[in-house]
């Protein structure tokens, strides 16, 4: 087995609008608190070659992901053997439509695939013999993160980590925690938030690190009266301090992808108008930013009503590195999805990642859907999407768990039976 590491800077020009937070804030960046990067880890084991990329961005568009795949093919790498995720920082530029929450700069967005491919090329060139694979899982202390959707609800405080030691070059550290990267608050500073602080802390010890955000849809840092800079450093250091890797794993690499169909809420003309009217009322009237976003959603849905699809096919890449699974979902999923997957598999150290490839918005749990909370309803307006049907989060978790359990147990996969392909 061989592994390599590469990175390329993603920091946008000053003056670029930052994405996330409230509506129509026009947060034009004025300072770089810390640079943004695309970080890549390249893995090969015989004929199997795989790339993991984490971008210091809120999310990516379909066009960016497709251009990265095309670029991988041009480099002679298998384009389907890619796990492309974002850390979900709210103090970076946008590459995908979010009405009112950050205008996309087309000039900047066009540079992102090229920069990601630079990181991949560097990772391939950096490949060195792997001498050991190690994993670990520890909880960060209570009081650093919380379930923002339901304070009494499920909360995963586990830091999951993989360390790759190499013959001649620095060790690589892959770490995951599910939490919104929003320590910086409503700031005009460019920052990779606490994931960036984690990487800096890891690099001070002499290793190369990559942060892989978990299912952060219902998890925020506890902010209280702490400054954004202090909070992101505190949480980043806590993540590193609990990224222990004491369990040795076999030097093996297997990968694949799973297909799944998510169901969306079926609507008609009356339901669209009613939903928008209720959103305007909740916002306090037509003059509110949230009301404007809801009305734009209404116009778009009505214009596309005859062509709306009420199902959505997604691609779920997965990787079995040693005996640790990494799975990437294209949503801001709620943490319970990962809990369902891990319980199905009986593997608590499984890394279930969110914000992969094109970000499709929130995928909340059924109880959140019943409450009609922000993630379940209002967030769909700024993405100009239909809400997912209730229960889809739980159904997805069970489907992934069951499918991967069968994949792990079989020497040869039956693609027609399980909807999975891979090596």
N, C-alpha and C positions, 0 to 999 in steps of 0.2 A: 504494500500500500504506500502511496505517496500523497502528500498534501501540500498546498501552497496558499499564500495569502496575498491579496492585493487591495489597493484602495485608489480612488480618484475623487477629487473634490467636486462637490455639488453646490457650493455656496453661490447664491445668485448675486447679481449686482445690487448695490444699495439703491433703495427706491422701489425695489420689487415689493408688491403687496404680499403680506403673509396670510396664511390660510388658517381658519379655525376661529372658534369663539363666536361672539355675537354678530348680528347682522349689520352690514354696511358700516363697518368701523373704519374702513380704508386705512388699515395698518401698513403704511409704507415703511420698509425697513430703514433704520437710521444707523445701525451699528452691528458689527459682527461680534457677538459675545463669544462664540466658538464656531469654527468652520463646520460645514456639513460635508459628509462623505458618502460615497457608495463603497461598501466593504465586501469583498468576495473571498470565499474559501473554495478552493478547488480540491477535489478528491478523486483519486483513481485507484482501482484495484483490479489488475488484469485488464480486461476489456471494458470494464465499467468505469465511466467517467461522469462526475457529477459536480455541479456548481451551486453554491448557496450565496445569495447576494442580499445584503441588508442596506437599505437606503435611508438616509437621514431626512425623510420626507413624510408628509402626512399619508400619502398614498400615491399610486401610479394610475395612469390611464391605460386603456386597452392598446392604444397606439404605441405607447412607450414599451409595454411588455412585448408586443409583436416585433418591434424593431430590434429589441435585445435578442429575441429568439433568432431572427434572421441573421443578426451579426454573429451569434454563436455558430450557426451553420457555416457561415463564411470562414470562421476560424477552425473549422473541422471538428467542432464539438457538437454532441447530440442536443438539439434545441429543446427536446422534451425533458431532458435531465437537468432541470433548472428549478430551484426554489428561490423565487424573487419576492422579497417582502420589504415592508417599510416600517420604521419605528413609530410612526404616527405623531411626530412632533407637530405642535400647533404654532411653532415659531420658525417656519420654513415656507418656501414658495409652494404654490399649487401646481399640479399637472393635470388635474381633473376637475370637472365642473362642480362647484359648490355655490349655488346662488346666494349672493350676499355675504359669503364667508371667505372671500378671497378670490380675486380675479386672476385667471391664468395668464401668464405672459407667454405668448406663443414662441417668441424668440428664445426664451429660457427653456421651455419645455422641449424644443427641438434639440437642445444640447444634451438632454439627460441620457438618452440611449447610448450616445457616443461615450459619455463619461462612465456609464456602467460597464460598457465593453472594455474600456481602458482598465478598469479594476479587474475584470475577468482575465484579460491578457496578462496582467502583472501577476495574478495568482497562479496562472498556468506556468509562467516562467519561473516562479518561486518554488515550484514543487520540489519536495525533498522527501527522502524515505521516512516513513512513520515508524517510530520505535515503540510507541505505546498509545493506547486509548484508555481514558479514564472518565468516569462519570460520578456525579454526586447530586444531592438534592437537600437543601436546607431552607427553613422558613426564615424570612426577615422578621425583625421584631414587630410586635403589635404596635399600632398607632402610626405607622408610616403610610399605609394605603387603606382604602375602605371601599365598600360596595356603595357606589353613589346612587344606584337605582333603588336599592333596598338595604338599609343599614343593618338589618337583621338577616340579610340573605347570604348566599354562598360567597365565600371569599377565599381565593387561593393565594397564599402568601409565599408559595414555594419558589425558590430560585433553583432552576435546573441547569446543570452545567456539564459540558464535555471538554476535556483537555486532550489535545493531540500533541504528543512529544515527537520531535523530529531529530534525525541523525546529526545534521550540521547546523540547522537554523532554529530560530526561536520557536517555542511552543505556541500553539494556537488555542484560544479559549473561546468556546461558543456558549453563550449564556442566554437564558430566557426567563422573563417574568412578565406577567400580564398586568399592565397598568398604563393608563393614558399618559402620554408625555406632555403634561400641561403644568409642570412646576413653575414655568416662567410667567404664567398668567397672561393678561392682556398686555403684551409687551411689543415694542417695535424693534427689539433686538433679534437678530438671527441666532438661533441656538438649536443644538441637537438635544437639548433638555437633559434629563437624567441619564438616558442611554449614552450620551456623549461623555458625561462625567464618569460613568462606569468604565468606558473604554480608556479614558485618560488614566484612571486609577490603575487599571490592569496593565497598561503599557509602562507605567512607572516601575512595575516589577519585572519588566523585561520580556513580556509575552505579547503576542498580537491578538487582539480581541475583536469579537463581533457580537452585537446585541441583537437578539431576535425577540421582538415583542410578542407576548402571548395574546390571549383573548382578553382585550382590554376594554371591551364595550361598556361594562358596568363598573369599572375600577378606576379610581382617581387617587392621586397622592393626597395625604392629609396636609392642608395648607396652613390653617390657622393664621398666625400673624407673621410667619416666616417669609423673608424676602425670596423672590424667585431664584436668584442666584444661589443663596444658601440652601434652599430646599433641593434644588437639582443636584448640588454637590453632596448633600446628606444622603439622599436616596441612592445616587449613583455609587457612593462609597459603601452603603449598606448592601447593595446588590453584589458588589465585588467581594465584600467581607464574607458573604454567605454562598459564594460560588465554589464550594469545596468539591474536590474530585478525588475521592479515595478508593473507588471501586474499579479495578482493572477489567477491561473488556477485550474480547477477541478482535483481531485486526481483520474485520470483514465489512463489506459494503454491499447493500442491496437496495434497489430503488424501484419505484413504479408510480402509477397514477391511478386515481379512482374517478369515475364519472358519477355525478349525482344530480338529480333534478329537484330544485326548490320550487315550492308552490307559492304563488303570489295571491293577494286578496283580489277576488273578482269584483269589478265595479261596473256600474252603468253611469249614464249621464247624471241621473239624480243623485247617486251616491257621491260622485266627484264634487258636485256643487255643494252638497250638504257638508262634506268633509271640509271644504275650503271655508264655507260660512262659519262653521264651528271654530276653525282655526283663527279666523279674524276676530271672532268674539273673545276667544281666550287671550288673544294678543292685546285686547283693549281697543280695537277699532282699526279702521282702514289705514290710519297714518302710521301704524307700527311697522317696523322692519319685518317681523315675523308674518304680519298680514300680507305685506307685499310679496314675500316669498310664496305664501300659500296661494295667492291669486295667480302668480306666474305658473305655479304647478297646475292649478285648475285649467288655465288656458292651454297649457301644453297637453295635459291628459285629454281634454275634450277634442283638441285638434287631432290627436293620435288614437282616439277611442276605437275606431274600426280596425286598427292594426295592433292594438295592445295584446301582448302575450301574457298569459297568467301562469306561466311556468318559466323557469330559468335554469338552463344547464350550466353546471360549474365543473371545473377541473380541479382535482385535489392531488397535488404531488405529495409523495411521501418518501422517506429515506430511512433505512435501518442501518445505522452506523454503529458497529459493534452490536450491542444488544439494546440500544436506545433508538426509539422511533422519533422522527421529526415529521410533522404533518402541517401543511400550510393551507389556510382557508382565506378566500378573497373577501372577507367581511370583517367588520368590527363585531366579532361574536362576543356573547356573554360567557363568563367563566364556566358556567354550568355545562356548556357543551364539552369542554375539555374534561370535566369531571366524569361525564357519561362515557366518553371515549376511554379514559383510563380505567374505569371500573369494568367496562366490557372486556378490556384486554388484560386486566390484572397487572398493569404496568404503570405504577404511579409516577415514574420518571419520564414518561412520554412528553415530548415538547409539542403542544398543539399551538400553532402560531396563527395570528390574524393579519389582516391588511396585506394579503398576498396579491401580486399581479394587479389587475384592475380592481380598485376598491369599490365594492358594491353597496356600501353603507352598513347600517347596523343589522344584526340578526339577534333580536332579543328573545328571552325565554317567554313561555306562554303566560306566566303571571304578569310580566311587564306588558305584554300585549293587552291583557284584560284591563289593566290600569289606563291604557291609552297614553302611556308616558312618552317623553321626548323621543327616546330611541325607537319606540314602536310606531310612532305616527309623525310627529313634527319633523324629525330628521329626514323622512322620505321626501318632504317638499324641497329641501335644499339640494337633494340629489336628483330631483325630478324623477322619482321612481314610485312604484306602487309598494305598499307595505307587504311584508311577507305574511303568509297565512299563519294563524296561531298554531303553535306546536311544531313549527318547522325547525327550530333550533334543536329541540329534543330529538326529533326524527333524524336530523343530520348526524348528531352525536352517536346515536344508536347504529345508524347505517355505516359510519366509519369504523366504529368498534367491531361490529360483526364482520364487515368485509375484511378488515386487516387481521382479525383473529384467524379467519380462514386462510388468508394469504400466508401468514407466518407458518401455519401448520402444514401447508402443502409444499412439496418439493417442486412441483410444476403447477403453475396457476391455470385455471380454466377460465379464460377471459369471458366466454359466453355465459358462464354460470354466475360469475361474481362481478362482472363489469369492471375488471381491473386488468391493467397490462403493466408489464415491467420486467425487470431482470432479478 
